Amino acid sequence: MLRRSPEKGSTTVALAFAIFLVVMTVITVYIFWAKIWWFPPAITNFGHEIDAQFMRTLIITGVVFVAAQFGLAFAIYKFRDQGQKAAYFEGNNTMEIIWTLATVVLFVGLGLYARSAWAEVHFMGASEGALPIEITAQQFAWNFRYAGPDGKFGRTKPELVSASTGNPVGLDSTDPSSKDDVVSPVIAVPVGREVELIIRSQDVTHSFYVRELRLKQDAVPGMEIHMHFTAEVPGNYEIACAELCGLGHYRMHSMLQAMSEPDFEKWMKDQEAANQ
Amino acid sequence: MVTHENGGGHGHHQAPTGFIAKYVFSIDHKVIGIQYLFLALFSVFVGMGLSLLMRLHLGWPNAHWSFFKGGLMTPEQYLALMTMHGTIMVFMVLTTAPQSGFGNYFLPIQIGAADMAFPVLNMLSFWTTFVSLVVMVAAFFVSGGAPIGGWTSYPPLSALGEITGPGQGAGETLWIIGLAIFCGASLMGALNFITTLIDLRAKGMTLGRLPLTCWTWFVTAILGLLAFGVLLAACILLLLDRIAGTSFFVPGGLVITDQVITWHKGGSPLLWQHLFWFFGHPEVYIAILPGMGVASHLLSTFSRKPVFGYRAMVGAICGIGFLGFCVWGHHMFISGMSPYSAFAFSILTMTIGVPSAIKTFNWLGTLWGGKITFNCAMLYALGFVSLFVSGGLSGLFLAQPSLDLYLHDGYFVVAHFHLIMGVAAIFGMFAGLYFWFPKMFGRYLNEGLGKVHFWLTFIGVYCIFMPMHFLGLAGHPRRYFDTTAVEFLQKLQPVHVFISIAAFITIGSQLLFLFNFFWSLFAGKEAKEENPWHATTLEWSISSPPPFDNFGGVEPVVYHGPYEFSVPGAADDYIPQNLAPELVKKA
């Protein structure tokens, strides 16, 4: 007996639903596959590891995504009401155990696999001889401080902070090691040499974010957070603030300039000269 | 069974007379449920209106509209819209409608009780929620406007007053007070739900015979009880930081626009994040669990099959609830928290994918071999499953701290939580509404209009939120007023235009729903039968709408599980829970 009423088991609705799911799935997978909107190329070795882990995750979730949406589409079309009698079963313990174990292995395994990249950036500190650069975030600007020829960061005091008179991080000029500190609105780094970032904030929480480094770190008032990286490819890369910090959040922008060691030495010299 | 004076026990129940006692300060759980639904309906249109303005701006940030002098909005207005959109949607829609709305109405009926355990407390919960909505919305109308710190309201941005930005003065204070009041309301509600479910189940309604909707409302209430207390404490501390000079969240030595903050020292901004997300992650499940319950319930009813793996489903609901409290740190991978704890949180978060996967498998298992009817309720339930999969899988990326280094606080996250917590949860509500509307109001929602609304919404939300993943992959940070200041963002502007157009169509189609809702309320097809869907649970054994005391003073007796469809040997393809075994017609 075939019943035809618009609400029961309409073949049109079932077919439309199934087709929509298939089309949506195919388009989504295609855009991921074709990399139409994608990460910019990574400039650190660590970044390549992240990209590899991203691809592993994408493949696993992609397979699950396609299987689930297609499975749903198939079930919707296949089991539409055509006057048949529904089967009666309340479950299947073996299958429950199999797919529970399968997802445990897949998901938790993926999480464990991701450990190494995270460990590299966070569990291990910067190596000896890394170039230290202190980042001080403020509404809505980035300040990058280099220790200068003496290799020491000088003292800073909150009450000396005055962005309007050219002392945005509050350098204390009575401290001799402050005198040669260089404060720059952009960050220059030498290619191939490790850089240690010391990330601070003066006012509210900001977040230092460079896409090509595959790094993001909140700058938290009251904390000094260390990060490290080695840029491998020269170029100019945009820095955007990634943590809502007030009305100028969207324009809290700067540049990371990765340059060869000689270019960097020259840049540093120029900055020091301008500092005198 | 416990009987309370004026409470949910059977007997001594009289319908109130007079408009105020009946419809305004009602102690009837059904009226309160409807009040919550209307509050959520109002809020969802406000929240959507705010997103409409945001999308108008994001699509065409440089356009000059003749009716808005000097551009559509300023950065602070954009952030205020964003903050209030998130706040209103999360608290006033996703927390109230699925749980306090549908739960209030149907939990007592589905377990065979005459009312909630504490009807007066129930009324108080609703009116407290109402006050919190008024206080929050008032933030728009004070000097400086609504807060700009986002629904997460991280200090110090939220702790130092107007000095950190417009809206962070009186607006932020009202926001915090409103939220604290909301916490109080939710705590009262949670207590009531838990007590009702434990104490007021009818004879024979064992835990193993509870409909999955009741299981999800029960677990959601437990989550609410444990989570909102923490948020309440956090709100009070933040308020004290602002008005009493304490420093729970503010460290010393801060300088804001060259002014030294001398009156704070020793606080930690991370403390707020821990407290907030200890609440905030369970909140995600508070929003989505009832939707899962409704989806399971409807997939079973409209494919005329028992829920596949009922026990596994209950286990998964409880597992999600428990794990929901162990994963808040995944919101803080890049916050400066210990990287070792990030690793632990990551593994726990990956684990939460397991019960979610179990549920998805079981939903497919429920459909398998069934006889599926495609009414609007079922379409939304099926849409829920699709959206839950799409929105859930991106969580596997965000659960890995190393990938989160790139994706955190970007549009990938926006896509993820909107699909799963926003849209999937709302599909659960639509499914519930189409299903229960005839029971609640004695009339059907219009199926034809409903189908048009479904298709526009289903296609629309995918067109809005799928592309946001790609913005996220390209590195687009969230909460950006516009894309002009960053070069790599400018190239993404066409995607914003596409999303905005999709959003306008989707939002516009919600007017169809609004029309359908009110038109059907007064002029919809009458639902004369008690049980038009041939469903099994107790609400379908009483008249539509149900009488004041639900079961006419007689406690129902339950003999069957909740999903006895197409049982071999029975004449009908459903066996109501309260049908005595000797009355089940043999085939």
Interface residues (C-beta under 8 A of the other chain):
Chain A: P6 E7 K8 G9 S10 V13 A14 A16 F17 F20 L21 M24 I27 T28 I31 I36 W37 W38 F39 P40 E49 I50 Q53 F54 T57 L58 I60 T61 V64 F65 A68 Q69 G71 L72 A75 I76 F79 R80 D81 Q82 Q84 K85 A86 A87 Y88 F89 E90 G91 N92 M95 E96 W99 T100 T103 V104 F107 V108 L110 G111 L112 A114 R115 A117 W118 A119 V121 H122 F123 Q138 Q139 P158 E159 V161 S162 A163 S164 G170 Q202 D203 V204 T205 S207 Y209 R211 R214 L215 K216 Q217 D218 V220 P221 G222 M223 I225 E238 A240 C241 A242 E243 L244 C245 G246 L247 G248 H249 Y250 R251 H253
Chain B: T74 P75 E76 L79 I148 G149 G150 Y154 P156 L157 L160 T164 G165 P166 V250 P251 G252 G253 L254 V255 I256 T257 D258 V260 G267 S268 P269 L270 S303 R304 K305 P306 V307 F308 G309 Y310 R311 A312 I334 S335 G336 P339 Y340 A342 F343 S346 I347 T349 M350 T351 G353 V354 A357 I358 T360 F361 N362 L364 G365 L367 W368 G369 G370 K371 I372 T373 F374 N375 L379 L382 V385 S386 V389 S390 L393 S394 L396 F397 A399 Q400 P401 S402 L403 L405 Y406 H408 D409 G410 E447 K451 W455 F458 I459 Y462 M466 F470 L471 L473 A474 G475 P477 R479 Y480 F481 D482 T483 T484 A485 V486 E487 F488 L489 L492 V495 F565 S566 V567 P568 D573
